[in-house]
Amino acid sequence: MDEERGGSQGRVRFLTVVEVAELMRVSRMTVYRLVHAGELPAVRVGRSFRVPQDALDAYLRSSATVEPEAFGEGRRSS
């Protein structure tokens, strides 16, 4: 229990739908669709949603079609 309170390591950072949309470079409606479809976990706070940063990171990792290491290597065509 001390680990959860000690520092930012044990804390969950929640993002708004607007923040998620900006990070993913998609519309807010796309984020709402992902949340409502159950593809992107979210917590309802009043009338709005909050997405845990860890859930967004996991979603992006699982949705990646290219290995992260390969992003910089395949572009050198000159």
Secondary structure, 3 states (H helix, E strand, C coil): CHHHHCCCCCCCCEEEHHHHHHHHCCCHHHHHHHHHHCCCCCEEECCEEEEEHHHHHHHHHHHCCCCHHHCCCCCCCC
